[in-house]
């Protein structure tokens, strides 16, 4: 159980409450709660609260962040099309140099498709046209925007689509609170 800073993801802070899980609009539990994260600590900030949950698709375990309406990955994704569609890639130096308990995942700005790096992929040079934003200070992909960015990745690793989480879980999401 974790302290709840905004139990319905939009209420005033209530640090005395304990979060025990995340549920979707149908009342279904969304994975197993790993932790919560509050961004915006000053009285002037609008707090954003995220829950981190562990999930498993096709035998692959990963952790994804959730706010009230969508899923977030923990790494940038690059795409061959200018609108964050087409083939997705990770930067190899980021994937290969970061020790991780769970794999790096990427979630495009719209929907809930989860990507992981191809475990059999080799770094290669690839021309890309867009990327998802990644805020390294927070360790989470917080933007819901696709950024056109035509460049060549010299160490791209192909991303594999694990599936669309929005076919399994229905927004909006809310915290489940201990009685």
Backbone torsions as a table, in degrees:
resi	resn	phi	psi	omega
1	UNK	NA	145.2	-175.4
2	UNK	-129.8	150.5	176.8
3	UNK	-59.2	142.4	178.5
4	UNK	-103.8	121.9	179.2
5	UNK	-91.7	-31.3	171.0
6	UNK	-145.6	99.7	-168.6
7	UNK	-61.5	-32.5	177.1
8	UNK	-104.9	18.3	179.3
9	UNK	66.4	6.5	177.5
10	UNK	-145.4	-3.4	-176.7
11	UNK	-84.2	175.6	175.6
12	UNK	-69.7	154.7	-179.1
13	UNK	-55.6	137.7	177.6
14	UNK	-138.9	71.8	-172.5
15	UNK	-63.8	-12.4	-179.9
16	UNK	-77.5	-16.7	-178.6
17	UNK	-81.1	151.4	178.1
18	UNK	-115.5	126.6	177.8
19	UNK	-81.7	130.8	178.8
20	UNK	-113.1	-11.4	179.8
21	UNK	177.8	-179.1	177.0
22	UNK	-123.9	136.0	178.0
23	UNK	-124.2	153.1	178.3
24	UNK	-94.8	-175.0	-176.0
25	UNK	-63.4	-22.0	179.8
26	UNK	-91.1	-2.6	-178.3
27	UNK	90.9	3.0	-179.9
28	UNK	-79.7	136.6	176.0
29	UNK	-66.5	139.0	178.5
30	UNK	-104.5	95.8	178.2
31	UNK	61.4	-161.6	178.0
32	UNK	-111.9	128.3	-177.9
33	UNK	-63.4	129.7	176.2
34	UNK	-104.1	-37.2	-179.8
35	UNK	-179.8	175.6	175.1
36	UNK	-125.3	158.6	-176.8
37	UNK	-140.7	128.8	178.4
38	UNK	-114.0	124.5	178.8
39	UNK	-112.3	125.5	-178.9
40	UNK	109.5	83.0	-172.3
41	UNK	-99.8	-13.8	-179.2
42	UNK	-84.7	160.5	-179.9
43	UNK	-62.7	-17.5	-178.1
44	UNK	-92.0	-12.9	179.2
45	UNK	-81.5	146.4	168.6
46	UNK	-87.0	117.1	-175.7
47	UNK	-71.4	136.0	171.8
48	UNK	-110.3	130.4	-179.2
49	UNK	-117.8	131.9	178.3
50	UNK	-121.2	147.0	172.0
51	UNK	-111.1	139.4	173.2
52	UNK	-103.9	126.2	179.5
53	UNK	-127.5	148.3	174.9
54	UNK	-94.2	137.6	-179.9
55	UNK	-132.9	168.4	176.1
56	UNK	-142.1	127.6	175.4
57	UNK	-130.8	130.9	178.9
58	UNK	51.2	38.0	177.5
59	UNK	80.2	0.1	-179.9
60	UNK	-102.7	121.3	179.3
61	UNK	-92.1	140.4	179.5
62	UNK	-154.2	166.3	176.0
63	UNK	-114.7	132.7	178.9
64	UNK	-126.3	147.9	175.8
65	UNK	-96.4	149.1	-178.3
66	UNK	-135.8	137.0	166.0
67	UNK	-110.8	-161.0	-174.9
68	UNK	-63.6	-27.8	-172.1
69	UNK	-125.1	-10.7	-176.4
70	UNK	-155.6	172.0	178.9
71	UNK	-99.5	153.0	178.3
72	UNK	-133.5	143.7	175.2
73	UNK	-91.1	-175.0	179.6
74	UNK	-119.5	12.9	179.6
75	UNK	-151.2	153.4	177.6
76	UNK	-68.8	149.3	170.6
77	UNK	-118.7	145.0	174.7
78	UNK	-118.0	146.1	-175.3
79	UNK	-130.1	154.8	179.5
80	UNK	-79.1	-18.0	178.7
81	UNK	-105.6	154.1	-175.8
82	UNK	-73.4	-3.0	-178.2
83	UNK	-116.5	28.8	179.9
84	UNK	59.2	40.6	171.3
85	UNK	-128.3	-175.4	-176.4
86	UNK	84.9	-165.5	180.0
87	UNK	-68.3	134.9	179.5
88	UNK	-99.7	149.6	179.7
89	UNK	-140.4	153.1	168.5
90	UNK	-106.7	157.8	171.7
91	UNK	-81.5	125.2	-175.0
92	UNK	-60.3	-39.5	-177.8
93	UNK	-66.2	-26.8	177.0
94	UNK	-77.5	-42.8	-179.3
95	UNK	-68.0	-42.8	-173.1
96	UNK	-84.2	-19.0	-175.5
97	UNK	-101.6	-2.7	-176.9
98	UNK	-109.1	113.4	176.1
99	UNK	-67.0	130.2	-175.2
100	UNK	-135.4	142.5	172.5
101	UNK	-77.1	-39.2	176.6
102	UNK	-117.6	157.7	-178.2
103	UNK	-68.5	154.1	171.3
104	UNK	-65.6	137.8	177.7
105	UNK	-130.1	153.9	174.4
106	UNK	-128.1	142.8	176.9
107	UNK	-130.5	118.6	179.4
108	UNK	-59.8	163.4	-175.0
109	UNK	-60.6	-26.6	-179.3
110	UNK	-118.8	134.0	178.3
111	UNK	89.5	-162.1	-175.8
112	UNK	-137.4	28.8	178.5
113	UNK	-69.5	130.7	-180.0
114	UNK	-105.3	128.9	177.3
115	UNK	-114.9	142.8	169.2
116	UNK	-125.0	161.7	177.0
117	UNK	-72.6	140.0	177.1
118	UNK	-61.9	116.5	-177.3
119	UNK	-64.4	-20.0	178.2
120	UNK	-101.3	5.1	-177.4
121	UNK	-76.9	147.9	175.7
122	UNK	-113.2	141.8	177.9
123	UNK	-58.3	136.3	-179.8
124	UNK	-148.1	159.6	176.6
125	UNK	-81.4	131.8	-177.9
126	UNK	-141.4	137.6	172.8
127	UNK	-82.6	128.4	179.7
128	UNK	-124.1	162.4	-175.3
129	UNK	-126.6	-8.1	179.3
130	UNK	-160.5	166.5	179.5
131	UNK	-150.2	159.0	169.5
132	UNK	-88.6	150.5	179.2
133	UNK	-80.5	144.4	177.8
134	UNK	-132.6	128.7	179.3
135	UNK	-100.8	101.1	-175.1
136	UNK	-69.4	-20.4	177.5
137	UNK	-66.2	-31.7	-177.1
138	UNK	-103.5	-15.2	-179.9
139	UNK	74.4	19.9	-177.8
140	UNK	-138.7	152.5	174.5
141	UNK	-84.2	105.2	-172.5
142	UNK	-103.3	-14.4	-175.5
143	UNK	-84.6	147.5	172.9
144	UNK	-104.9	21.6	-177.3
145	UNK	-112.0	148.7	172.2
146	UNK	-100.2	132.1	-177.0
147	UNK	-108.9	115.3	173.7
148	UNK	-62.4	130.1	-177.1
149	UNK	-157.3	90.7	-178.8
150	UNK	-80.7	119.4	-179.0
151	UNK	-160.7	-180.0	174.1
152	UNK	-118.6	123.5	172.3
153	UNK	-85.9	126.1	-178.3
154	UNK	-85.7	-14.2	-177.6
155	UNK	-133.6	40.9	-176.9
156	UNK	-67.3	139.0	173.2
157	UNK	-119.3	126.4	-178.1
158	UNK	-56.8	137.8	176.7
159	UNK	-96.9	143.9	179.0
160	UNK	-109.7	131.8	177.9
161	UNK	-77.2	114.9	177.6
162	UNK	-82.8	-26.3	-177.5
163	UNK	145.0	170.1	-177.8
164	UNK	-102.5	114.0	-178.3
165	UNK	-65.7	-24.1	-179.9
166	UNK	-73.3	-10.9	172.3
167	UNK	-84.1	-14.6	179.2
168	UNK	-102.7	-33.2	-175.4
169	UNK	-131.8	140.7	-174.6
170	UNK	-109.2	118.6	173.5
171	UNK	-66.4	159.6	1.8
172	UNK	-79.4	157.7	-179.7
173	UNK	-103.6	154.6	176.6
174	UNK	-146.2	159.2	177.1
175	UNK	-79.1	142.6	170.8
176	UNK	-94.2	128.8	-172.8
177	UNK	-110.2	139.6	177.4
178	UNK	-63.6	141.3	178.8
179	UNK	-67.5	NA	NA
